[in-house]
Amino acid sequence: MLKTETKNLQSKLADYCRTGELTLTTEVNQKHVKHYRRLVYNIIDDILESAFPVFFEFASDEMWDEMVNTFFSKHNCRTPHVWKVPGEFYEYACKENWKEKHKIPFLEDLLLFEWIEMDIHTMKDETIPAYKKEGDWNKSIVILNPEYRILTTQYPVHTTPPVYLNEKTKGQYFILIYRLPETGSIQFLDISVLYALTIEKIEEEKTIPALVDELQTIFNFPDKTEAQNHIISFLEDLTQKGFVLGFKN
Amino acid sequence: MKIPSVGNGGRDFLFNRKIMLNGKTGIGFRKDFAEEFLNEKILKPHFIEVAPENWIDMGGYWKKIFDKVTGQTPLLCHGLSLSIGSPDELDWEFLKKLKLFLKQYNVQIYSEHLSYAKCDNAHLYDLLPIPFTDDAVKHTANRIKQVQDFLERKIAIENVSYYTPVAPQMDEPTFISAIANEADCNLLLDVNNIYVNAFNHKYIAKEFLHKLPLERVAYIHMAGHLQVDEDLIIDTHGENIIDPVFDLFEYTIQHVKPVPVLLERDFNIPELNELQGELNRLQKICDKAWIKEHA
């Protein structure tokens, strides 16, 4: 029903807002149309700046502007929720391999960490499973707060400012990020690979002795009882920190 | 910072109850003043308005706040992303979520902008002017009808501020009227936008007003703006309402039935008592015009 001519006008105006390249001539007021580009661009720039404060601070103005411009002009933003655009920015940075292009090896890790922090803060509420406070660490199934992610990164973007991230700091890091059910505030913890796998096994409803048996094949614990005690101690600490909720009913 | 209690904070009380908001004033609810709004009780609107896009799928801290606020104060919704004038397909997944949200929060009025915010499959997150053409009238009216059918309610479309016409075949009031009449939808009359457009496009605001189907007005918006050039005002929602816009509002409401009136303040937000002062001034004008006339 919409004529091609009208569709093209709309498309050209939208394209101008995204790229800054105006192909409309007498159809619009040349002096005033520029405000559309400015207003639209500022919305995207502001939402990305507030989502990635650490990277924004690190990046030069030129690099930041180029990234925002490239992203907005070449990527079709899919989400109707503007606050979810930073997630698409992260995906785009990975797809276009910006860490190589801009020679920032930790770029993807940093963007992911900053985005996930925001994503978990705003994510839809998960149903908290039924649990009891008291249980036997050696027999009961542990119940976790379901509002969390474990990130695996190559750089310690959660503890180290970008200027200090380099080949020497490269390794394998596991970051537990979770949301406290009562307050909605975000917590993050640097955890070991053992504890990351422990959490994964608990999600599979394994008891602690059972998961230690499975992890034995990976870690070859010299003393399984000692390993089990370490894990229980870790989980007790996470109970205090609001990540472990209790035990399965 | 006080943390609100878990639960729906009293929304059960408001649920399924139609609160009479005609002739009452409300405010655009912002995260910037959410905690102060809940804890200080300085701002006392009869209702609040939000963009549903900013709250659908939201959990955690902000959902707790939102549930608490909407448990105390009726909610109206004003959309940003529906992109009713877009050449693209309607986003049915979004509409499904929207329908649930409107039901969940017992939203009495849902409005959208007469503009487009998505094109070529890409969201722009701002409001672009639709070309005032015959085919755009039919296209947009048809989409409004589809949305109304799906949501099982009438929606209100807002006259938007715009900074350049785009190859128009007709004037703005003809365009708005044709769409509203063809779609049989309501109008959200943004009085500040009439003032802004009258200045930017050199027409007389009161004459413009009378060319609109005023019997369709279901909701009114008021806001501040910023003059950025000798011949251009931008609708910023970041300044106080100026006296000439208050005057135009006073004139306008003499010609429409009592409806809810919203104060929009999205940026540069002042102390809440200052916002309440603007609300009081709007309410006083409403009471003068509507209580006298409809007593």
Contacts between the chains, C-beta under 8 A, distances in Angstrom:
chain1	res1	chain2	res2	distance
A	1	B	135	6.3
A	1	B	138	5.4
A	1	B	139	4.9
A	1	B	142	6.4
A	2	B	87	5.5
A	2	B	135	5.4
A	2	B	136	6.7
A	2	B	139	4.2
A	3	B	133	7.4
A	3	B	135	4.6
A	6	B	87	7.6
A	6	B	131	5.3
A	6	B	133	5.2
A	6	B	135	5.4
A	6	B	136	5.5
A	6	B	139	7.8
A	7	B	87	4.4
A	9	B	131	5.1
A	9	B	166	5.5
A	9	B	167	5.7
A	10	B	85	7.9
A	10	B	86	7.4
A	10	B	87	5.4
A	10	B	116	6.3
A	10	B	119	5.5
A	10	B	128	7.3
A	10	B	130	7.3
A	10	B	131	6.9
A	10	B	166	7.8
A	11	B	87	7.0
A	11	B	119	5.7
A	11	B	120	5.6
A	13	B	119	7.9
A	13	B	128	5.6
A	13	B	129	7.8
A	13	B	166	6.2
A	14	B	116	7.7
A	14	B	119	3.6
A	14	B	120	6.3
A	14	B	122	7.3
A	14	B	124	6.0
A	14	B	128	6.4
A	15	B	119	7.9
A	15	B	120	7.4
A	17	B	124	5.6
A	17	B	126	7.4
A	17	B	128	6.9
A	18	B	122	6.9
A	18	B	124	7.2
A	24	B	166	7.6
A	27	B	166	5.9
A	27	B	167	4.1
A	28	B	164	4.5
A	28	B	165	7.4
A	28	B	166	5.7
A	28	B	167	7.7
A	29	B	163	7.3
A	29	B	164	3.8
A	29	B	165	7.2
A	32	B	163	4.4
A	32	B	164	4.7
A	32	B	200	7.5
A	32	B	229	8.0
A	32	B	232	5.6
A	33	B	163	7.0
A	33	B	164	4.7
A	35	B	163	5.1
A	35	B	228	7.4
A	35	B	232	7.3
A	35	B	234	6.4
A	36	B	126	7.4
A	36	B	128	6.4
A	36	B	163	6.7
A	36	B	164	7.7
A	39	B	126	5.4
A	39	B	234	7.7
A	40	B	124	5.4
A	40	B	125	7.0
A	40	B	126	4.6
A	43	B	125	4.9
A	43	B	126	5.8
A	44	B	125	6.9
A	47	B	125	8.0
A	75	B	122	7.7
A	76	B	120	7.0
A	76	B	121	4.9
A	76	B	122	3.7
A	77	B	122	5.4
A	77	B	123	4.4
A	77	B	124	7.7
A	77	B	125	7.5
A	78	B	121	7.9
A	78	B	122	8.0
A	78	B	123	7.2
A	79	B	123	6.8
A	80	B	53	5.5
A	80	B	81	3.7
A	80	B	91	6.2
A	80	B	94	4.9
A	80	B	118	7.9
A	80	B	123	6.2
A	81	B	53	5.3
A	81	B	54	7.2
A	81	B	56	7.0
A	81	B	57	6.6
A	81	B	81	7.5
A	82	B	53	7.1
A	82	B	54	7.7
A	82	B	80	7.8
A	82	B	81	8.0
A	82	B	123	7.8
A	82	B	125	4.6
A	83	B	54	6.9
A	85	B	125	7.6
A	120	B	60	7.8
A	121	B	60	5.7
A	121	B	61	6.9
A	122	B	58	5.6
A	122	B	59	6.6
A	122	B	60	6.1
A	122	B	62	6.7
A	123	B	59	5.3
A	123	B	60	6.8
A	124	B	57	5.5
A	124	B	58	7.4
A	124	B	59	4.3
A	125	B	59	4.0
A	125	B	60	6.9
A	125	B	63	6.2
A	126	B	59	7.8
A	147	B	59	7.8
A	147	B	60	7.5
A	179	B	60	5.5
A	182	B	3	7.2
A	182	B	6	7.1
A	183	B	3	5.2
A	183	B	61	6.7
A	184	B	60	3.9
A	184	B	61	2.8
A	184	B	62	7.3
A	184	B	63	7.8
A	184	B	64	6.0
A	185	B	61	6.8
